[in-house]
Amino acid sequence: MFAVLVVASHVALIALAAIASPTLKATILKYSNVPIGMRRDHIALRFEELQRERDIDVLLIGSSHSLRTFDPRFFEKQHLRAFNLGTANQTPMNTYYLVQRYLSQLKPRLVVIEAYWETLEITGEEGTIAITVNRGAGLDTFKMALATRHPKVLNAQWSSLFERLFGTATPVRLRPDETYTSGGFVETWEPNSSQIRRAKHAVVVHADQMSYLSQTLTLLRTHDAKAILVWAPVTAAWRDTATNLKDVRHRLEDLSKSYDVPFVDLNDAVRLDDGLDFRDADHLNQRGVDKVMPVFMQVLRDYRLLDEVTPRPLSTASN
């Protein structure tokens, strides 16, 4: 009984925090484990648009490398409907629960899974919070929160729920250099002026994240959806900070072979300038995207992944 009262009191305090002033919310966010009053960005716009999407041809999903690399407009030129469900710090765990939730709604014939190596070594706390804050809590985000076993992520479910209930969620704001485009993509032309200050390190892959990748591929197979695993381009300097990418690549290649799906590393597939073609050390700008996407479309054709993805007629739900 005491435990129930403690939990109820905790949830009640989060509800009170949801109606606090922005200044007090900022203080709570800074000094507690309650993510309240957090900034919402293009991820919120992506999920708003997603509510109207049905029966697409291609689903692009993964971390911020997905949403800043795979431009659905290149598929539209081939009369294919694509949607980019990339979100910040999205791990394979987050990907699995998102696919589980939206697969029956979207019914994609091809799913492009961006499996950035650094998402393989984190638990998904930040990725879950980003989805929850921007879209709102749901059964899928509660499952993600339980998977992380982190109290802050669980608190995010309640704070997001109450902020939406009371209408106190923060407004959506994009960076001045960013433009959200239909289909879930974020366009920016800002060049890369960042300097890399990080020590070289070995990527430590979590077995759980590899397991979630496997579960996602299994789920897609049961729904007769084709799949491909991809590494999006990052700057050469950023790649050089990871000392064991060859080993990580081999693990992904082994997984992809076991499911008979391709794994493609787009790094070095195109000649890119670390300053002009990137917005920062590990994300392309539109100049880089315009160079990479034609090559990626050819990769999909080479693997015959677009052969059976014939254009579907536009549905009224997407208009």
Order of alpha helices (4+ residues) and beta strands (2+ residues): alpha-alpha-alpha-beta-alpha-alpha-beta-alpha-beta-alpha-alpha-alpha-beta-beta-alpha-beta-alpha-alpha-beta-beta-beta-alpha
